[in-house]
C-alpha cells in the first residue's frame, strides 16, 4: 500500500492536493455572493451578511477585524471604504460564516441516496520525462459518508480535511496514492 507523497513535483508533475480540489468544489456548491468584495455591491452584501447576527460578528472577530461600531456603520452606509487588508479579512470572515451556515445542508445533500459519486482527474504529467511517468487513469469513487470531510471544510481545518479526504481515497484500492494529487475533482451533487 502506498504512503503519502513526500516530494511531489520533483520530476515535473503538476496538480493540487485532492483535499484542496474538494474544498474548491464544496465552496462552489455552497454558493454565495457573486460580486467581488472589491465592488461596492459585493462589499455591502458581505457586510450585511456578517452583521445580521452574533455569529457574523464572531466570524469578523476571528478573521481579525477590529474596527469600531462607528467605522463598521460607515462601511455599511458606503461613507467609508475599508483598506485592502480589511477587505481580505471581510472576505475571509464571509467565507468562514458561509461555510458554517451551509454545512448541514451540504452534508444532507452529499450523504443522500447512499452518498455522492466523485470523479477524480489524475495529475498532469505532461512535463515528466517518459521513463518516470506513471500510468494514471480517470477514476470514480462513491463516497457514502461525508461527515468528516464537510466538518473539516466548515471549520477551515486544512489538515483534518486532508486526512478525511485520504481516508476516503483509500477506498480506491492499493493504488490510492496515485490520486493524492490531482488535476481536478468533480462531485455528482
N, CA, C and O of each residue as an XYZ file, in Angstrom:
756
protein
N       0.847     -1.175      0.000
C       0.000      0.000      0.000
C       0.893      1.238      0.000
O       1.848      1.299      0.774
N       0.606      2.227     -0.849
C       1.472      3.393     -0.936
C       1.326      4.300      0.278
O       0.305      4.302      0.966
N       2.364      5.054      0.512
C       2.335      6.039      1.582
C       2.047      7.396      0.947
O       1.952      7.503     -0.276
N       1.911      8.411      1.755
C       1.678      9.746      1.232
C       2.894     10.245      0.455
O       4.028      9.867      0.745
N       2.642     11.095     -0.528
C       3.693     11.643     -1.360
C       4.478     12.673     -0.563
O       3.898     13.569      0.050
N       5.811     12.542     -0.575
C       6.645     13.460      0.204
C       7.351     14.492     -0.657
O       7.677     15.576     -0.175
N       7.590     14.177     -1.910
C       8.376     15.059     -2.767
C       7.628     15.285     -4.079
O       8.156     15.017     -5.158
N       6.399     15.779     -3.976
C       5.569     15.943     -5.162
C       6.171     16.983     -6.103
O       6.659     18.021     -5.656
N       6.137     16.707     -7.382
C       6.614     17.639     -8.396
C       8.092     17.562     -8.690
O       8.607     18.351     -9.484
N       8.774     16.644     -8.078
C      10.226     16.545     -8.263
C      10.604     16.345     -9.726
O      11.612     16.882    -10.186
N       9.806     15.578    -10.458
C      10.121     15.294    -11.860
C       9.248     16.077    -12.831
O       9.245     15.787    -14.027
N       8.505     17.065    -12.335
C       7.730     17.930    -13.211
C       6.232     17.716    -13.208
O       5.522     18.366    -13.976
N       5.730     16.830    -12.372
C       4.286     16.616    -12.300
C       3.608     17.860    -11.725
O       4.171     18.554    -10.878
N       2.402     18.127    -12.194
C       1.661     19.288    -11.727
C       0.275     18.865    -11.252
O      -0.346     17.972    -11.828
N      -0.196     19.513    -10.204
C      -1.518     19.219     -9.658
C      -1.662     19.843     -8.291
O      -0.754     20.510     -7.797
N      -2.808     19.621     -7.688
C      -3.060     20.108     -6.334
C      -3.474     18.927     -5.474
O      -3.856     17.874     -5.983
N      -3.395     19.113     -4.189
C      -3.848     18.059     -3.285
C      -5.335     17.819     -3.535
O      -6.088     18.760     -3.786
N      -5.743     16.585     -3.465
C      -7.139     16.240     -3.684
C      -8.056     16.951     -2.713
O      -9.168     17.338     -3.073
N      -7.595     17.128     -1.474
C      -8.433     17.801     -0.477
C      -8.637     19.277     -0.830
O      -9.706     19.828     -0.566
N      -7.624     19.924     -1.425
C      -7.779     21.314     -1.855
C      -8.793     21.412     -2.987
O      -9.635     22.310     -3.003
N      -8.706     20.482     -3.934
C      -9.657     20.467     -5.047
C     -11.072     20.209     -4.530
O     -12.028     20.821     -5.004
N     -11.206     19.307     -3.562
C     -12.519     19.025     -2.972
C     -13.054     20.255     -2.244
O     -14.250     20.542     -2.303
N     -12.180     20.976     -1.565
C     -12.587     22.185     -0.863
C     -13.124     23.223     -1.842
O     -14.116     23.893     -1.554
N     -12.480     23.360     -2.990
C     -12.963     24.308     -4.000
C     -14.345     23.900     -4.521
O     -15.203     24.753     -4.748
N     -14.553     22.597     -4.708
C     -15.870     22.129     -5.170
C     -16.924     22.390     -4.096
O     -18.029     22.833     -4.409
N     -16.592     22.119     -2.836
C     -17.545     22.396     -1.753
C     -17.868     23.883     -1.673
O     -19.017     24.259     -1.439
N     -16.853     24.736     -1.869
C     -17.093     26.183     -1.886
C     -18.054     26.568     -3.010
O     -18.934     27.408     -2.820
N     -17.883     25.954     -4.175
C     -18.781     26.289     -5.287
C     -20.192     25.770     -5.022
O     -21.168     26.418     -5.401
N     -20.310     24.608     -4.376
C     -21.633     24.091     -4.019
C     -22.302     24.963     -2.961
O     -23.527     25.083     -2.931
N     -21.496     25.568     -2.100
C     -22.037     26.427     -1.043
C     -22.606     27.711     -1.620
O     -23.449     28.358     -0.998
N     -22.145     28.080     -2.812
C     -22.653     29.293     -3.443
C     -22.229     30.525     -2.674
O     -21.211     30.521     -1.981
N     -23.008     31.567     -2.799
C     -22.702     32.783     -2.086
C     -22.807     34.003     -2.978
O     -23.411     33.956     -4.049
N     -22.230     35.063     -2.536
C     -22.293     36.341     -3.233
C     -21.330     36.304     -4.412
O     -20.143     36.024     -4.244
N     -21.845     36.587     -5.601
C     -21.033     36.501     -6.811
C     -20.156     37.728     -7.025
O     -19.055     37.611     -7.564
N     -20.623     38.900     -6.613
C     -19.851     40.131     -6.807
C     -18.606     40.101     -5.934
O     -18.684     39.703     -4.772
N     -17.460     40.510     -6.465
C     -16.241     40.525     -5.649
C     -16.334     41.528     -4.497
O     -17.087     42.499     -4.555
N     -15.565     41.270     -3.475
C     -15.582     42.127     -2.287
C     -15.062     43.528     -2.613
O     -15.334     44.473     -1.872
N     -14.324     43.672     -3.700
C     -13.761     44.973     -4.069
C     -14.802     45.902     -4.693
O     -14.548     47.098     -4.836
N     -15.962     45.374     -5.064
C     -17.031     46.232     -5.602
C     -17.930     46.699     -4.468
O     -18.016     46.057     -3.421
N     -18.589     47.811     -4.689
C     -19.483     48.352     -3.657
C     -20.600     47.359     -3.336
O     -20.939     47.143     -2.172
N     -21.164     46.762     -4.379
C     -22.252     45.801     -4.193
C     -21.795     44.573     -3.411
O     -22.483     44.127     -2.494
N     -20.627     44.024     -3.776
C     -20.102     42.845     -3.102
C     -19.760     43.112     -1.647
O     -20.051     42.298     -0.770
N     -19.137     44.260     -1.397
C     -18.788     44.628     -0.024
C     -20.046     44.821      0.817
O     -20.129     44.330      1.942
N     -21.010     45.528      0.274
C     -22.246     45.790      1.008
C     -22.984     44.488      1.335
O     -23.479     44.318      2.449
N     -23.054     43.586      0.383
C     -23.750     42.311      0.619
C     -23.038     41.487      1.687
O     -23.689     40.897      2.550
N     -21.718     41.442      1.635
C     -20.959     40.684      2.642
C     -21.127     41.286      4.034
O     -21.314     40.561      5.011
N     -21.059     42.605      4.118
C     -21.210     43.253      5.420
C     -22.608     43.031      5.997
O     -22.751     42.823      7.201
N     -23.635     43.074      5.156
C     -24.993     42.793      5.650
C     -25.091     41.355      6.158
O     -25.707     41.096      7.192
N     -24.481     40.428      5.427
C     -24.500     39.020      5.830
C     -23.776     38.838      7.165
O     -24.231     38.085      8.026
N     -22.655     39.528      7.329
C     -21.846     39.372      8.541
C     -22.447     40.081      9.752
O     -22.236     39.648     10.885
N     -23.185     41.153      9.532
C     -23.708     41.922     10.669
C     -25.134     41.546     11.028
O     -25.755     42.203     11.863
N     -25.659     40.502     10.413
C     -27.039     40.080     10.657
C     -27.225     39.454     12.043
O     -28.314     39.523     12.611
N     -26.172     38.847     12.587
C     -26.323     38.186     13.884
C     -24.993     38.061     14.616
O     -23.951     38.515     14.144
N     -25.065     37.437     15.770
C     -23.875     37.286     16.615
C     -22.821     36.403     15.953
O     -21.624     36.637     16.121
N     -23.254     35.396     15.206
C     -22.289     34.508     14.549
C     -21.436     35.273     13.545
O     -20.246     34.994     13.401
N     -22.034     36.230     12.856
C     -21.289     37.050     11.900
C     -20.259     37.931     12.597
O     -19.132     38.077     12.124
N     -20.654     38.511     13.717
C     -19.706     39.336     14.478
C     -18.560     38.475     15.014
O     -17.410     38.913     15.046
N     -18.881     37.251     15.432
C     -17.832     36.335     15.886
C     -16.881     35.996     14.730
O     -15.665     35.945     14.916
N     -17.437     35.767     13.551
C     -16.607     35.452     12.383
C     -15.691     36.622     12.038
O     -14.534     36.418     11.669
N     -16.198     37.841     12.157
C     -15.349     39.016     11.885
C     -14.232     39.120     12.912
O     -13.091     39.432     12.570
N     -14.563     38.857     14.168
C     -13.550     38.898     15.222
C     -12.478     37.838     14.976
O     -11.286     38.107     15.127
N     -12.910     36.617     14.594
C     -11.961     35.528     14.315
C     -11.069     35.848     13.112
O      -9.918     35.415     13.059
N     -11.600     36.607     12.149
C     -10.823     36.978     10.970
C      -9.877     38.146     11.253
O      -9.045     38.487     10.413
N     -10.000     38.756     12.425
C      -9.084     39.832     12.797
C      -9.596     41.229     12.486
O      -8.812     42.178     12.448
N     -10.887     41.370     12.263
C     -11.465     42.690     12.008
C     -11.755     43.344     13.356
O     -12.639     42.914     14.097
N     -10.995     44.385     13.653
C     -11.133     45.060     14.949
C     -11.399     46.546     14.712
O     -10.557     47.393     15.008
N     -12.573     46.846     14.177
C     -12.942     48.238     13.940
C     -14.042     48.619     14.908
O     -14.724     47.764     15.474
N     -14.200     49.912     15.085
C     -15.242     50.403     15.981
C     -16.603     50.250     15.310
O     -16.690     50.157     14.085
N     -17.659     50.224     16.110
C     -19.009     50.173     15.516
C     -19.271     51.355     14.567
O     -20.005     51.230     13.587
N     -18.668     52.475     14.875
C     -18.826     53.669     14.016
C     -18.214     53.426     12.633
O     -18.812     53.789     11.619
N     -17.049     52.826     12.588
C     -16.399     52.522     11.312
C     -17.199     51.482     10.542
O     -17.375     51.596      9.329
N     -17.676     50.479     11.246
C     -18.487     49.443     10.609
C     -19.754     50.053      9.993
O     -20.162     49.674      8.896
N     -20.362     50.990     10.704
C     -21.558     51.662     10.181
C     -21.203     52.492      8.945
O     -21.978     52.547      7.990
N     -20.045     53.132      8.962
C     -19.604     53.916      7.800
C     -19.368     53.007      6.598
O     -19.660     53.389      5.465
N     -18.843     51.814      6.838
C     -18.661     50.847      5.750
C     -20.015     50.425      5.185
O     -20.195     50.354      3.969
N     -20.963     50.145      6.077
C     -22.285     49.687      5.651
C     -23.034     50.752      4.842
O     -23.741     50.426      3.888
N     -22.882     52.006      5.220
C     -23.579     53.078      4.505
C     -22.811     53.542      3.272
O     -23.335     54.324      2.478
N     -21.591     53.075      3.104
C     -20.798     53.457      1.933
C     -20.070     54.775      2.094
O     -19.531     55.293      1.115
N     -20.033     55.332      3.286
C     -19.346     56.602      3.512
C     -17.839     56.429      3.638
O     -17.076     57.383      3.486
N     -17.424     55.200      3.918
C     -16.004     54.916      4.081
C     -15.719     53.564      3.441
O     -16.552     52.659      3.477
N     -14.538     53.440      2.856
C     -14.134     52.206      2.176
C     -13.029     51.520      3.002
O     -12.060     52.173      3.390
N     -13.164     50.214      3.273
C     -12.097     49.508      4.003
C     -10.819     49.439      3.163
O     -10.864     49.444      1.932
N      -9.684     49.375      3.857
C      -8.420     49.215      3.131
C      -8.296     47.777      2.628
O      -9.136     46.934      2.945
N      -7.250     47.494      1.845
C      -7.090     46.170      1.235
C      -6.999     45.063      2.273
O      -7.559     43.984      2.082
N      -6.304     45.319      3.360
C      -6.160     44.298      4.407
C      -7.524     43.957      5.007
O      -7.838     42.785      5.218
N      -8.330     44.980      5.280
C      -9.658     44.730      5.844
C     -10.597     44.089      4.833
O     -11.457     43.296      5.214
N     -10.449     44.417      3.549
C     -11.252     43.749      2.526
C     -10.965     42.249      2.513
O     -11.882     41.435      2.408
N      -9.688     41.894      2.620
C      -9.310     40.475      2.657
C      -9.874     39.805      3.906
O     -10.315     38.657      3.843
N      -9.865     40.500      5.034
C     -10.414     39.949      6.272
C     -11.932     39.798      6.187
O     -12.493     38.835      6.711
N     -12.588     40.740      5.534
C     -14.040     40.645      5.354
C     -14.364     39.425      4.500
O     -15.296     38.683      4.808
N     -13.606     39.215      3.437
C     -13.827     38.044      2.576
C     -13.587     36.751      3.359
O     -14.348     35.794      3.220
N     -12.535     36.718      4.181
C     -12.242     35.542      4.995
C     -13.375     35.272      5.983
O     -13.815     34.132      6.132
N     -13.842     36.319      6.651
C     -14.937     36.166      7.612
C     -16.214     35.698      6.914
O     -16.931     34.841      7.433
N     -16.493     36.259      5.745
C     -17.690     35.866      4.993
C     -17.619     34.400      4.605
O     -18.585     33.662      4.801
N     -16.492     33.965      4.058
C     -16.346     32.565      3.632
C     -16.482     31.616      4.821
O     -17.125     30.572      4.714
N     -15.877     31.978      5.953
C     -15.951     31.121      7.142
C     -17.395     30.994      7.629
O     -17.851     29.894      7.942
N     -18.109     32.106      7.693
C     -19.506     32.071      8.148
C     -20.386     31.334      7.145
O     -21.263     30.562      7.534
N     -20.156     31.569      5.865
C     -20.953     30.894      4.835
C     -20.762     29.381      4.916
O     -21.723     28.619      4.801
N     -19.515     28.953      5.114
C     -19.240     27.516      5.244
C     -19.994     26.916      6.420
O     -20.611     25.858      6.298
N     -19.939     27.598      7.561
C     -20.635     27.071      8.746
C     -22.141     27.029      8.537
O     -22.807     26.096      8.985
N     -22.681     28.040      7.858
C     -24.126     28.111      7.679
C     -24.666     27.066      6.713
O     -25.798     26.612      6.880
N     -23.889     26.672      5.706
C     -24.406     25.723      4.704
C     -23.903     24.299      4.925
O     -24.259     23.401      4.162
N     -23.092     24.074      5.942
C     -22.504     22.746      6.162
C     -23.565     21.673      6.361
O     -23.463     20.597      5.772
N     -24.575     21.940      7.172
C     -25.631     20.938      7.409
C     -26.378     20.597      6.128
O     -26.661     19.430      5.858
N     -26.698     21.621      5.340
C     -27.393     21.404      4.067
C     -26.535     20.563      3.124
O     -27.024     19.608      2.520
N     -25.252     20.920      2.999
C     -24.362     20.156      2.113
C     -24.203     18.722      2.584
O     -24.162     17.800      1.770
N     -24.114     18.531      3.877
C     -23.968     17.185      4.421
C     -25.180     16.320      4.069
O     -25.022     15.172      3.651
N     -26.369     16.858      4.233
C     -27.579     16.124      3.842
C     -27.574     15.826      2.346
O     -27.915     14.721      1.925
N     -27.193     16.802      1.559
C     -27.188     16.644      0.100
C     -26.176     15.610     -0.359
O     -26.477     14.791     -1.227
N     -24.983     15.638      0.212
C     -23.922     14.717     -0.215
C     -24.140     13.297      0.300
O     -23.769     12.336     -0.375
N     -24.736     13.148      1.489
C     -24.982     11.817      2.056
C     -26.277     11.179      1.547
O     -26.501      9.988      1.762
N     -27.127     11.953      0.878
C     -28.431     11.446      0.426
C     -28.271     10.315     -0.583
O     -27.322     10.295     -1.367
N     -29.201      9.385     -0.550
C     -29.275      8.285     -1.521
C     -28.000      7.443     -1.579
O     -27.593      7.007     -2.656
N     -27.388      7.220     -0.455
C     -26.216      6.348     -0.406
C     -24.899      7.022     -0.725
O     -23.908      6.330     -0.956
N     -24.848      8.330     -0.746
C     -23.591      9.037     -0.972
C     -23.556      9.752     -2.312
O     -24.551      9.816     -3.034
N     -22.387     10.284     -2.621
C     -22.200     11.062     -3.839
C     -20.996     10.536     -4.600
O     -19.951     10.257     -4.013
N     -21.150     10.404     -5.910
C     -20.064      9.945     -6.768
C     -19.081     11.088     -6.997
O     -19.472     12.221     -7.280
N     -17.801     10.762     -6.869
C     -16.724     11.725     -7.066
C     -15.916     11.284     -8.281
O     -15.549     10.116     -8.406
N     -15.647     12.227     -9.167
C     -14.793     11.970    -10.325
C     -13.413     12.546    -10.029
O     -13.285     13.705     -9.634
N     -12.396     11.736    -10.222
C     -11.034     12.154     -9.904
C     -10.222     12.193    -11.193
O     -10.052     11.178    -11.869
N      -9.727     13.374    -11.519
C      -8.902     13.551    -12.712
C      -7.442     13.562    -12.266
O      -7.052     14.406    -11.459
N      -6.635     12.640    -12.777
C      -5.263     12.493    -12.278
C      -4.393     13.716    -12.544
O      -4.753     14.600    -13.322
N      -3.258     13.744    -11.889
C      -2.330     14.857    -12.024
C      -1.807     14.960    -13.450
O      -1.906     14.012    -14.228
N      -1.252     16.117    -13.783
C      -0.734     16.392    -15.123
C       0.727     15.958    -15.183
O       1.566     16.476    -14.446
N       1.023     15.010    -16.060
C       2.388     14.503    -16.213
C       3.037     14.936    -17.524
O       4.035     14.347    -17.940
N       2.491     15.947    -18.173
C       2.998     16.343    -19.484
C       4.448     16.826    -19.438
O       5.129     16.796    -20.463
N       4.932     17.265    -18.289
C       6.312     17.744    -18.171
C       7.237     16.722    -17.511
O       8.404     17.015    -17.248
N       6.725     15.544    -17.250
C       7.515     14.493    -16.621
C       8.202     13.675    -17.720
O       7.553     13.296    -18.695
N       9.500     13.398    -17.580
C      10.172     12.555    -18.575
C       9.470     11.195    -18.697
O       9.019     10.631    -17.701
N       9.385     10.684    -19.913
C       8.627      9.460    -20.195
C       9.005      8.287    -19.288
O       8.106      7.596    -18.809
N      10.280      8.029    -19.030
C      10.584      6.875    -18.177
C      10.050      7.008    -16.746
O       9.904      6.007    -16.044
N       9.759      8.232    -16.316
C       9.289      8.458    -14.945
C       7.777      8.630    -14.846
O       7.258      8.807    -13.744
N       7.066      8.584    -15.951
C       5.618      8.756    -15.919
C       4.926      7.510    -15.393
O       5.355      6.384    -15.650
N       3.843      7.733    -14.650
C       3.004      6.641    -14.152
C       1.829      6.442    -15.100
O       1.456      7.341    -15.853
N       1.272      5.282    -15.046
C       0.027      5.033    -15.775
C      -1.101      5.490    -14.862
O      -1.356      4.892    -13.817
N      -1.765      6.551    -15.271
C      -2.852      7.111    -14.481
C      -4.117      7.139    -15.316
O      -4.078      7.357    -16.527
N      -5.201      6.921    -14.672
C      -6.478      6.944    -15.371
C      -7.496      7.721    -14.551
O      -7.371      7.871    -13.336
N      -8.473      8.194    -15.237
C      -9.601      8.871    -14.628
C     -10.317      7.857    -13.729
O     -10.567      6.728    -14.153
N     -10.649      8.249    -12.492
C     -11.292      7.310    -11.567
C     -12.583      7.894    -11.023
O     -12.771      9.109    -10.973
N     -13.461      6.998    -10.620
C     -14.711      7.368     -9.960
C     -14.777      6.642     -8.630
O     -14.329      5.503     -8.494
N     -15.350      7.333     -7.653
C     -15.473      6.764     -6.315
C     -16.777      7.270     -5.711
O     -17.098      8.454     -5.815
N     -17.520      6.378     -5.084
C     -18.744      6.787     -4.402
C     -18.417      6.961     -2.913
O     -18.130      5.988     -2.215
N     -18.463      8.199     -2.441
C     -18.228      8.477     -1.022
C     -19.582      8.447     -0.325
O     -20.468      9.248     -0.623
N     -19.725      7.510      0.607
C     -21.007      7.313      1.279
C     -21.168      8.174      2.531
O     -22.285      8.546      2.891
N     -20.064      8.487      3.188
C     -20.135      9.257      4.428
C     -19.240     10.486      4.311
O     -18.014     10.376      4.289
N     -19.859     11.641      4.239
C     -19.147     12.907      4.052
C     -18.940     13.659      5.358
O     -18.417     14.773      5.338
N     -19.328     13.096      6.478
C     -19.328     13.831      7.744
C     -17.976     14.465      8.074
O     -17.911     15.663      8.351
N     -16.912     13.689      8.049
C     -15.586     14.204      8.425
C     -15.090     15.241      7.428
O     -14.477     16.234      7.818
N     -15.352     15.018      6.141
C     -14.890     15.959      5.109
C     -15.599     17.297      5.259
O     -14.950     18.344      5.279
N     -16.921     17.274      5.363
C     -17.690     18.518      5.456
C     -17.410     19.228      6.777
O     -17.343     20.457      6.806
N     -17.246     18.489      7.862
C     -16.939     19.099      9.155
C     -15.602     19.837      9.112
O     -15.505     20.978      9.564
N     -14.576     19.190      8.570
C     -13.256     19.827      8.474
C     -13.309     21.032      7.548
O     -12.691     22.056      7.839
N     -14.035     20.931      6.438
C     -14.175     22.042      5.498
C     -14.873     23.222      6.163
O     -14.443     24.366      6.013
N     -15.948     22.946      6.899
C     -16.708     24.021      7.561
C     -15.870     24.732      8.614
O     -16.010     25.939      8.810
N     -15.001     23.988      9.290
C     -14.134     24.600     10.304
C     -12.912     25.267      9.694
O     -12.222     26.031     10.368
N     -12.639     24.987      8.427
C     -11.446     25.551      7.784
C     -10.170     24.869      8.229
O      -9.092     25.456      8.139
N     -10.272     23.637      8.707
C      -9.123     22.877      9.188
C      -8.516     22.089      8.023
O      -8.998     21.012      7.673
N      -7.468     22.631      7.438
C      -6.854     22.055      6.233
C      -6.293     20.666      6.510
O      -6.468     19.759      5.697
N      -5.633     20.489      7.623
C      -5.020     19.192      7.955
C      -6.086     18.101      8.138
O      -5.959     16.996      7.610
N      -7.137     18.436      8.896
C      -8.211     17.460      9.113
C      -8.932     17.141      7.816
O      -9.340     16.000      7.599
N      -9.096     18.143      6.944
C      -9.730     17.908      5.646
C      -8.876     16.971      4.804
O      -9.401     16.065      4.156
N      -7.571     17.183      4.808
C      -6.681     16.310      4.046
C      -6.736     14.875      4.580
O      -6.793     13.924      3.800
N      -6.720     14.719      5.898
C      -6.807     13.384      6.490
C      -8.134     12.701      6.149
O      -8.158     11.514      5.823
N      -9.242     13.457      6.227
C     -10.555     12.885      5.914
C     -10.642     12.508      4.436
O     -11.236     11.487      4.089
N     -10.055     13.326      3.570
C     -10.069     13.033      2.135
C      -9.258     11.770      1.841
O      -9.698     10.903      1.087
N      -8.080     11.677      2.439
C      -7.227     10.491      2.226
C      -7.933      9.240      2.761
O      -7.834      8.175      2.153
N      -8.642      9.355      3.886
C      -9.390      8.207      4.413
C     -10.384      7.677      3.385
O     -10.640      6.474      3.337
N     -10.943      8.554      2.570
C     -11.874      8.117      1.528
C     -11.126      7.608      0.287
O     -11.591      6.679     -0.373
N      -9.981      8.206     -0.031
C      -9.219      7.790     -1.217
C      -8.677      6.367     -1.064
O      -8.441      5.685     -2.061
N      -8.481      5.922      0.158
C      -8.002      4.563      0.405
C      -8.970      3.539     -0.201
O      -8.574      2.419     -0.524
N     -10.240      3.934     -0.351
C     -11.232      3.044     -0.943
C     -10.988      2.784     -2.429
O     -11.646      1.928     -3.019
N     -10.054      3.509     -3.040
C      -9.697      3.258     -4.441
C      -8.890      1.972     -4.586
O      -8.715      1.466     -5.694
N      -8.406      1.451     -3.479
C      -7.610      0.225     -3.522
C      -6.142      0.516     -3.323
O      -5.775      1.575     -2.813
N      -5.298     -0.420     -3.725
C      -3.871     -0.318     -3.447
C      -3.182      0.815     -4.204
O      -2.053      1.175     -3.873
N      -3.838      1.378     -5.207
C      -3.230      2.459     -5.984
C      -3.706      3.851     -5.557
O      -3.548      4.806     -6.318
N      -4.278      3.988     -4.372
C      -4.847      5.258     -3.947
C      -3.814      6.371     -3.898
O      -4.167      7.533     -4.098
N      -2.564      6.061     -3.643
C      -1.513      7.070     -3.541
C      -1.291      7.830     -4.834
O      -0.801      8.959     -4.810
N      -1.644      7.232     -5.962
C      -1.510      7.910     -7.247
C      -2.475      9.084     -7.372
O      -2.290      9.959     -8.217
N      -3.495      9.098     -6.534
C      -4.541     10.112     -6.648
C      -4.564     11.066     -5.455
O      -5.569     11.728     -5.196
N      -3.446     11.129     -4.734
C      -3.336     12.094     -3.649
C      -3.270     13.510     -4.219
O      -3.823     14.447     -3.643
N      -2.588     13.653     -5.353
C      -2.530     14.915     -6.085
C      -3.311     14.737     -7.380
O      -3.190     13.706     -8.042
N      -4.106     15.730     -7.743
C      -4.997     15.609     -8.882
C      -4.995     16.898     -9.699
O      -4.529     17.944     -9.246
N      -5.528     16.793    -10.912
C      -5.772     17.989    -11.703
C      -7.048     18.649    -11.216
O      -7.104     19.862    -11.017
N      -8.090     17.813    -11.026
C      -9.359     18.329    -10.504
C     -10.212     17.165    -10.012
O      -9.960     16.002    -10.326
N     -11.224     17.516     -9.235
C     -12.235     16.541     -8.834
C     -13.592     17.154     -9.108
O     -13.739     18.376     -9.146
N     -14.580     16.301     -9.299
C     -15.939     16.765     -9.512
C     -16.900     15.909     -8.718
O     -16.657     14.717     -8.530
N     -17.987     16.497     -8.250
C     -18.991     15.773     -7.487
C     -20.266     15.707     -8.311
O     -20.631     16.672     -8.982
N     -20.925     14.594     -8.259
C     -22.219     14.444     -8.919
C     -23.319     14.829     -7.943
O     -24.215     14.038     -7.652
N     -23.237     16.058     -7.442
C     -24.191     16.524     -6.431
C     -25.033     17.650     -6.972
O     -25.893     18.173     -6.264
